[in-house]
Amino acid sequence: MYTNQALRIHAYGGPEVLQRDDIPMPVPGAGQVLIRVKAAGVNGLDWKIRDGLVRDAFPLPLPAVLGIELAGEVVATAPDAARFKTGDCVMGPLGGLGAYADFTVVDEAKLCLIPAALGDVEAAALPVATLTAWQVLRAAGAPRPGQKILIHGAAGGVGGFAVQFAKAAGATVVATAAGASRAHVLGLGADAVIDRLAERFEDKVDGIDLVIDLVGGETLDRSWAVLAADGAIVSTAAPDIAQRAPAGRRGVWFMMQPDAVQLAQIAGQVAAGSLKSTIAETIGRSGLADAIERNKQGHAPGKIVLDLTL
Ligand SMILES: NC(=O)c1ccc[n+]([C@@H]2O[C@H](COP(=O)([O-])OP(=O)(O)OC[C@H]3O[C@@H](n4cnc5c(N)ncnc54)[C@H](OP(=O)(O)O)[C@@H]3O)[C@@H](O)[C@H]2O)c1
């Protein structure tokens, strides 16, 4: 008999609201598979939900299991779910919550097989960050060679892939990051890195065709000044970007869409070594509450990943 331990929030608040609870084993519904979760990526949405910042946009019955992406093993399938079989190792974004548990159910359409060369922790670092980076670069139109792209938050999970995808598309990439992350971001291929703590990016760049805003706040508000006349800002961090855009400026709010085909292609690139994935740290379940807080306050470059086998 298996138990299913989940990491749930019981109220909105700080790290203290996250608790470990035994919960019932979920049953896969139509088109779903039951996953034994091996690893799960930590994301900004974890603390935004925990703090209650998105409670109006995503009303949530509490207690709620957090976690929006995973890697794990298929242990059961719904009668109409045929893409995977028991024992398959899969990865994906959930398109919802529930990854911080020993077992969870996921729409099989959102998942892909983990390439043989990748472990569970490596796989769990990829779904949200890679799909967001790939899609956000295309949200205002296809990237084109010679385009000047400014990426805010380039040292983070999404930013690290956005830098690489933008360079692969032939763009000139300027990134903002803390000085301590400069070498990391240059190593991903950025043409220039502006130390966000020591310099003002608007003093350093102008004529930017596309700003990828992974930060929001005043970083976004200061970014309109560096745009080319027909430039655009796409944000993953400021849902109200359109209202904040000055007259005549184009601001696009972006939300990642699960895409199993795209994810499989990108994971294949990581497995082949042609795309770099950086894991900032791997934590066990006792370290999750603090890790979500570090994701909010600042962390080493790359992704924090929860290893549920620890
Ligand atoms: N809408 C969507 O579908 C979607 C999907 C994924 C993520 N997101 C959101 O997108 C944002 C980025 O996600 P992520 O997973 O990449 O987060 P992350 O891993 O925490 O990375 C953010 C990075 O931004 C850097 N940073 C912090 N303040 C900055 C500033 N003022 N200027 C420039 N860089 C700054 C930090 O690195 P340094 O300290 O080294 O500079 C930090 O590591 C989060 O708000 C997340 O919730 C949205």
The ligand as a Gaussian input file, in Angstrom:
#p B3LYP/6-31G(d) Opt

LIG

0 1
 N        3.724000      33.839000     -17.680000
 C        4.278000      32.626000     -17.744000
 O        3.808000      31.724000     -18.445000
 C        5.515000      32.362000     -16.924000
 C        6.235000      31.171000     -17.097000
 C        7.421000      31.004000     -16.380000
 C        7.864000      31.998000     -15.512000
 N        7.103000      33.111000     -15.354000
 C        7.565000      34.207000     -14.495000
 O        8.704000      34.767000     -15.140000
 C        9.632000      35.236000     -14.178000
 C       10.986000      34.577000     -14.387000
 O       10.863000      33.188000     -14.146000
 P       12.151000      32.321000     -13.830000
 O       11.692000      30.948000     -13.569000
 O       13.202000      32.547000     -14.857000
 O       12.607000      32.988000     -12.444000
 P       14.000000      32.898000     -11.714000
 O       14.666000      31.616000     -12.022000
 O       13.766000      33.258000     -10.299000
 O       14.870000      34.019000     -12.410000
 C       14.682000      35.382000     -12.266000
 C       16.080000      35.996000     -12.267000
 O       15.944000      37.361000     -12.506000
 C       17.071000      38.002000     -11.955000
 N       16.587000      39.285000     -11.485000
 C       15.951000      39.593000     -10.341000
 N       15.657000      40.900000     -10.314000
 C       16.094000      41.415000     -11.494000
 C       16.093000      42.717000     -12.075000
 N       15.600000      43.755000     -11.425000
 N       16.625000      42.871000     -13.311000
 C       17.138000      41.818000     -13.997000
 N       17.201000      40.572000     -13.487000
 C       16.664000      40.382000     -12.251000
 C       17.652000      37.132000     -10.875000
 O       18.971000      36.771000     -11.252000
 P       20.250000      37.697000     -10.867000
 O       20.058000      38.090000      -9.415000
 O       21.413000      36.789000     -11.071000
 O       20.210000      38.843000     -11.781000
 C       16.771000      35.889000     -10.926000
 O       17.505000      34.707000     -10.859000
 C        8.993000      34.924000     -12.807000
 O        8.273000      36.072000     -12.390000
 C        8.027000      33.793000     -13.127000
 O        6.969000      33.719000     -12.193000
 C        5.952000      33.312000     -16.018000

